[in-house]
Amino acid sequence: MSRIMHSVLLCLSLFAISQSTLAQDYPTKPIRIINAYAAGGPNDLTLRPIAQYLSGVFGHQVIVENKAGANGNIGADFVAKSAPDGYTMLFASTSQLTVNPALYKMPFDATRDFAPVGQVTMNPSVIVLHAALPIPTAKELMAYAKANPGKLSYASAGIGSVNHLGGELLAMITKTPMLHVPFSGSGPALSDVVAGRVDMMIISPATTLPFIKAGKLRMVLVSSNKRLPFAPDVPTMIESGLPDFVSQSGTGLLAPAKTPRSAITRINTEVVKYLNSSEGSTQLGNLGLQVVPGTPEDFAQLLREETTRWAAVVKAANIKLE
């Protein structure tokens, strides 16, 4: 064996040993997970029990830090430009990574600048109405909208938000014009639907459950192939005659590009354990969330598919930020 070949094999062996050691030792200090939205919101409520679980497993604190603004772009940009050492992660909604590129001049490349770690949830949207509206089903809702073009109003967290795009998608596939009422966030938007100032909203079910239980909102459709366990009487999009109404937003973890694969694998492995555990399924299930444990490659594929789909909706609806 030549000296050069011997040196190459020695270097490869040392690299393999160092990667194995890193995988066993990581983490050796606290990990910071950036939530690109405000504290107390749906993403925050999803992330905190996961961070608490990881802190116990790793023996090092997993810190949640909120960096909200620009529909998630501020927090994402911060992580994209962070050191790829496995100690700064991004907890993102799929919508911020798949919708924003069609609407914003992005300060980063959502595909190039991140390494997917794993999906956490995928949450179908639900259509909720103000309880006083005498419309018991989605079919009757669409009949009312067709009979009163432009009169039925729907709230959103702002232009380009997943609520807005869900409304545009519903209007497109039913060929029914509706009145979009944008707000500065999902909280104010939902409050106005609860108060009856806006007719309806297309939103994640987690934030609507207290109002539905209190009789202030009515859920008439869920945009998934299966009925929700906590709302067994609410029909799916297929049962409601709207099979193309696929409006969903998930969450997942990402790291800066070039983060060591060993660190990504370690985080993914532990998050998947949590999601598959009775503790994880109960904690997140109580929030109305559907857990989706999977590989980094699964998450990367989902992001590619959702980016293509929502870009088509933005273009067809001619949505532009003001």
Secondary structure, DSSP 8 states (H G I E B T S, - for coil): --HHHHHHHHHHHHHHHHHHHHHHH--SS-EEEEESS-TTSHHHHHHHHHHHHHHHHHSS-EEEEE---GGGHHHHHHHHTS-SSSSEEEEEEHHHHHTHHHHS--SS-TTTSEEEEEEEEEEE-EEEEETTS---SHHHHHHHHHHSTTTSEEEESSTTSHHHHHHHHHHHHHT---EEEE-SSHHHHHHHHHTTSS-EEEE-GGGTHHHHHTTSEEEEEESSSS-BTTBTTS-BTTTTT-TT---EEEEEEEEETT--HHHHHHHHHHHHHHHHSHHHHHHHHTTT--B----HHHHHHHHHHHHHHHHHHHHHHT----
